[in-house]
Amino acid sequence: MAENWEIYTDWNPWHGCTKISAGCKFCYVYRQDAMYGSEISSSECRKTANFNLPIKRRRDKSWKIPGGRVVFTCFTSDFLLKDADQWRPECWQMIRQRSDLWFHIFTKRIDRFMECVPDDWGNGYDNVLVGCTVENQAMADYRLPIFLKLPIKHKSIIIGPMLSDIDLAPYLHPQIEEVATSGESGVGARPCHYDWILHVRQQCVERGIPFRFHQTGAYFVKDGKTYRIPRRYQLSQAHKANIDYKIGKYMVPETIKFEWKEEDYHLPSIS
C-alpha cells in the first residue's frame, strides 16, 4: 500500500481475512496469496513477523519507523476482524506508545468498533484516523450511520472498490475529514465510472470536505468508453486527473499536521 512515498509505511500485524460484502469479491489479498503460492488459506488469519514493527529499533536504538510517518495499518486483513481479537490489545498499546506516528485504520467491520477499542479510548486517540470502507449504496447506508455515531477523533470515508454511484449527502458531516475513491484492480475487476467519481467529488466540494481520487482501477469508464488501465498506471492516472480537493502536497488531508522533509516525497515511478 505504501508504494513509493517514503512518508508512508505499511504495518500488517496479521494477515488473512474473511469476505463479508460485495467489495470483497476479488480481494487483492486472496489474489496475491494465490500468485505467490501461499500454502495457508487467505481466509485464515495469522500473526506476521512484523507484528511489533512500530516498536522495533535499529542497532543505533532509533525507531525502525521514524516519527512523522503515516502508517497504513492491517491492509492485508481487517483491524477489526474477530479472529484477531486476542492480538489487538497489544497493537493498541503500540499505537499509544508511538504517538509520533499517524495510524490509518480502514475497516469494513465498523459495526464491531466499540467491541474492539481499548479502555482508555475515550473520544479516540489523536494519532489514529479510522476509515469506514463502503463500495455501494447499500453498504454506505448500513455502515455510515454507525460510523457517524462512534467516538473517533479522525474519520475518513473510503469508497473502494467503487462499484456504483453513491449518494453520500446524508453522511457528509463536518466530522468527516476526507473522502477517498478508488476503482477495483486485478483480474475480474468490475468497472469504475468517472461520472461516479465526479458525483462524489461534487458532494464533498459543496460541503468543504477533502476529496481524493486515489486510483482508477483496472477498467475505467469515461465518456462512454471503457479503458483498460495497467496496474502500474492506476495511481498516476488518478493523480493526473487533478480533481483532488483540499488534499495537501503529500496526498493527505489538510487536517494532518505532521511535518515532512522535502526528500521524503517521491511520486510513484511509471516507467
C-alpha positions as CSV (number, residue, x, y, z in Angstrom):
1,M,0.0,0.0,0.0
2,A,2.8,2.4,0.8
3,E,4.0,2.3,-2.9
4,N,7.0,4.7,-3.3
5,W,6.0,7.5,-0.9
6,E,8.6,7.5,1.8
7,I,6.3,9.3,4.3
8,Y,4.1,6.1,4.2
9,T,4.8,2.8,5.9
10,D,2.9,-0.5,5.9
11,W,2.2,-2.4,9.1
12,N,0.4,-5.7,8.8
13,P,0.4,-7.3,12.3
14,W,-1.7,-10.1,11.0
15,H,-2.6,-11.5,7.5
16,G,-5.7,-13.1,6.1
17,C,-9.4,-12.1,6.2
18,T,-12.9,-13.4,5.5
19,K,-15.1,-11.9,2.8
20,I,-18.2,-10.1,4.1
21,S,-19.6,-8.0,1.3
22,A,-19.6,-7.3,-2.4
23,G,-16.4,-5.3,-2.3
24,C,-14.5,-8.4,-1.1
25,K,-15.3,-10.5,-4.1
26,F,-11.9,-10.0,-5.8
27,C,-9.9,-9.1,-2.7
28,Y,-6.3,-8.4,-3.6
29,V,-5.0,-10.3,-0.6
30,Y,-6.5,-13.5,-1.9
31,R,-5.2,-12.7,-5.4
32,Q,-1.6,-12.0,-4.1
33,D,-1.6,-15.1,-1.9
34,A,-2.6,-17.2,-4.9
35,M,0.1,-15.6,-7.1
36,Y,2.8,-16.3,-4.5
37,G,1.6,-19.9,-3.9
38,S,0.7,-19.5,-0.2
39,E,0.0,-22.8,1.4
40,I,-2.2,-21.2,4.0
41,S,-5.8,-20.2,3.1
42,S,-6.2,-16.4,2.7
43,S,-9.3,-16.7,4.9
44,E,-7.1,-18.0,7.8
45,C,-5.9,-15.1,10.0
46,R,-2.4,-15.4,11.4
47,K,0.1,-13.1,13.1
48,T,3.0,-11.9,11.0
49,A,6.7,-11.4,11.7
50,N,6.1,-7.7,11.7
51,F,3.6,-7.8,14.5
52,N,5.6,-5.4,16.7
53,L,7.1,-3.3,13.9
54,P,6.1,0.1,15.4
55,I,8.3,-0.5,18.4
56,K,11.2,-2.2,16.7
57,R,14.5,-0.4,16.9
58,R,17.7,-0.3,14.8
59,R,21.1,-1.1,16.1
60,D,21.6,2.6,17.0
61,K,18.4,2.4,19.1
62,S,16.4,4.7,16.7
63,W,12.9,3.6,15.6
64,K,12.7,1.4,12.5
65,I,9.7,3.6,11.6
66,P,10.9,7.2,12.0
67,G,8.5,9.7,13.6
68,G,6.1,11.5,11.4
69,R,5.2,8.6,9.2
70,V,1.7,7.7,8.0
71,V,1.3,4.0,8.9
72,F,-1.2,2.0,6.8
73,T,-2.4,-0.5,9.4
74,C,-3.5,-4.0,8.7
75,F,-4.1,-3.6,5.0
76,T,-3.8,-7.4,4.3
77,S,-6.6,-8.1,6.7
78,D,-9.1,-6.0,8.7
79,F,-8.0,-4.5,12.0
80,L,-11.5,-5.3,13.5
81,L,-11.5,-8.9,12.3
82,K,-13.0,-11.1,15.1
83,D,-10.3,-13.7,14.5
84,A,-7.7,-11.2,15.7
85,D,-9.4,-10.1,18.9
86,Q,-6.7,-11.7,21.1
87,W,-3.9,-9.8,19.4
88,R,-5.5,-6.3,19.0
89,P,-5.0,-5.0,22.6
90,E,-1.2,-5.3,22.2
91,C,-1.5,-3.3,18.9
92,W,-3.4,-0.6,20.6
93,Q,-0.6,-0.4,23.2
94,M,2.0,0.1,20.4
95,I,-0.2,2.7,18.7
96,R,-0.5,4.6,22.0
97,Q,3.3,4.4,22.6
98,R,4.1,5.7,19.1
99,S,2.2,8.9,19.4
100,D,4.6,10.4,16.8
101,L,3.1,8.3,14.1
102,W,-0.2,8.7,12.3
103,F,-2.0,5.4,12.0
104,H,-4.6,4.8,9.2
105,I,-7.0,2.0,10.0
106,F,-9.6,1.2,7.3
107,T,-12.4,-1.3,8.0
108,K,-15.5,-2.9,6.6
109,R,-16.4,-4.0,10.1
110,I,-17.3,-0.7,11.6
111,D,-20.2,-2.4,13.4
112,R,-17.6,-4.1,15.7
113,F,-15.7,-1.0,16.6
114,M,-16.9,-0.5,20.1
115,E,-16.1,-4.1,20.9
116,C,-12.5,-3.6,19.8
117,V,-11.3,-0.4,21.3
118,P,-9.2,-0.2,24.5
119,D,-10.5,1.0,27.8
120,D,-8.7,4.4,27.5
121,W,-10.1,5.1,24.0
122,G,-12.4,7.9,25.2
123,N,-13.2,10.0,22.2
124,G,-10.3,8.5,20.3
125,Y,-6.6,8.7,20.0
126,D,-5.1,11.9,18.4
127,N,-2.8,9.8,16.2
128,V,-5.5,7.4,14.7
129,L,-7.6,8.0,11.6
130,V,-10.3,5.5,11.1
131,G,-11.6,5.0,7.6
132,C,-15.0,3.3,7.1
133,T,-14.9,1.4,3.8
134,V,-18.0,1.2,1.6
135,E,-18.4,0.0,-2.0
136,N,-22.0,0.7,-3.0
137,Q,-25.1,2.5,-1.7
138,A,-26.3,-0.5,0.4
139,M,-23.1,-0.6,2.4
140,A,-23.0,3.2,2.7
141,D,-26.5,3.2,4.1
142,Y,-25.6,0.4,6.6
143,R,-22.1,1.3,7.7
144,L,-22.0,5.1,7.7
145,P,-24.9,5.8,10.2
146,I,-23.0,3.6,12.6
147,F,-19.7,5.3,11.8
148,L,-21.0,8.8,12.4
149,K,-22.1,7.9,15.9
150,L,-18.8,6.5,17.0
151,P,-16.3,8.3,19.3
152,I,-13.4,8.8,16.8
153,K,-11.3,11.9,16.5
154,H,-10.3,11.5,12.9
155,K,-12.8,10.0,10.4
156,S,-12.5,9.2,6.7
157,I,-14.9,7.6,4.3
158,I,-13.2,5.2,1.9
159,I,-15.1,4.2,-1.3
160,G,-13.3,1.3,-2.6
161,P,-13.7,-0.6,-4.8
162,M,-16.3,1.8,-6.1
163,L,-19.0,-0.4,-7.6
164,S,-21.8,2.1,-8.1
165,D,-22.7,5.7,-7.8
166,I,-23.3,6.7,-4.2
167,D,-25.3,9.4,-2.6
168,L,-23.2,10.5,0.4
169,A,-25.1,13.6,1.2
170,P,-26.7,12.2,4.4
171,Y,-23.3,11.2,5.8
172,L,-21.0,14.1,4.9
173,H,-21.0,15.7,8.3
174,P,-18.2,18.1,9.4
175,Q,-16.6,15.3,11.4
176,I,-15.6,13.6,8.2
177,E,-12.1,14.7,7.4
178,E,-11.7,13.0,4.0
179,V,-13.5,11.0,1.3
180,A,-11.3,8.8,-0.9
181,T,-12.4,6.9,-4.0
182,S,-10.8,4.0,-5.9
183,G,-11.7,1.6,-8.7
184,E,-11.0,-2.1,-8.5
185,S,-7.8,-3.7,-9.7
186,G,-6.8,-7.2,-10.7
187,V,-8.2,-10.0,-12.8
188,G,-12.0,-9.9,-13.0
189,A,-12.2,-6.3,-11.7
190,R,-15.5,-4.5,-12.1
191,P,-15.5,-1.2,-13.9
192,C,-15.4,2.2,-12.2
193,H,-17.2,5.1,-13.9
194,Y,-15.6,8.5,-13.9
195,D,-19.1,10.0,-13.5
196,W,-19.4,8.3,-10.1
197,I,-16.1,9.7,-9.0
198,L,-17.1,13.2,-10.1
199,H,-20.5,13.0,-8.4
200,V,-18.9,12.1,-5.0
201,R,-16.4,14.9,-5.5
202,Q,-19.2,17.4,-6.1
203,Q,-20.9,16.3,-2.9
204,C,-17.6,16.8,-1.0
205,V,-16.9,20.2,-2.5
206,E,-20.3,21.5,-1.7
207,R,-19.7,20.7,1.9
208,G,-16.0,21.7,2.1
209,I,-14.8,18.1,2.8
210,P,-11.4,17.0,1.4
211,F,-11.8,14.6,-1.5
212,R,-9.2,12.3,-3.1
213,F,-9.3,10.3,-6.3
214,H,-6.8,7.5,-5.3
215,Q,-6.8,5.1,-8.2
216,T,-8.7,4.4,-11.4
217,G,-8.9,0.6,-11.1
218,A,-8.3,-1.8,-14.0
219,Y,-11.4,-0.9,-16.0
220,F,-12.2,2.8,-16.1
221,V,-15.3,4.2,-17.9
222,K,-15.1,7.8,-19.1
223,D,-17.4,9.5,-21.7
224,G,-18.9,6.1,-22.5
225,K,-15.6,4.4,-23.3
226,T,-14.0,1.7,-21.2
227,Y,-10.2,1.9,-20.7
228,R,-8.0,-0.9,-19.6
229,I,-5.5,0.7,-17.2
230,P,-2.4,-1.4,-16.3
231,R,-1.8,-1.7,-12.6
232,R,1.4,0.4,-12.7
233,Y,-0.6,3.4,-14.1
234,Q,-3.7,3.3,-11.9
235,L,-2.4,5.6,-9.2
236,S,-0.7,8.0,-11.5
237,Q,-3.7,8.3,-13.9
238,A,-5.9,9.2,-11.0
239,H,-3.4,11.8,-9.8
240,K,-3.2,13.2,-13.4
241,A,-7.0,13.8,-13.4
242,N,-6.2,16.7,-10.9
243,I,-9.5,16.6,-9.2
244,D,-8.4,16.2,-5.6
245,Y,-9.9,18.8,-3.3
246,K,-8.3,20.2,-0.1
247,I,-5.6,17.4,-0.3
248,G,-2.1,18.6,0.6
249,K,1.2,18.2,-1.1
250,Y,1.8,14.8,0.5
251,M,-1.6,13.5,-0.7
252,V,-3.1,13.6,2.8
253,P,-6.0,15.7,4.1
254,E,-5.1,19.2,5.2
255,T,-6.1,18.2,8.8
256,I,-2.8,16.2,9.2
257,K,-0.3,18.4,11.0
258,F,2.8,16.3,10.8
259,E,5.9,17.9,9.3
260,W,7.7,16.1,6.4
261,K,11.0,16.8,4.8
262,E,11.2,17.6,1.0
263,E,13.3,14.4,0.4
264,D,10.6,12.2,1.9
265,Y,8.3,12.8,-1.0
266,H,8.5,10.7,-4.2
267,L,5.8,10.1,-6.8
268,P,5.5,6.5,-7.9
269,S,7.6,5.7,-10.9
270,I,5.5,4.7,-14.0
271,S,8.5,3.6,-16.1
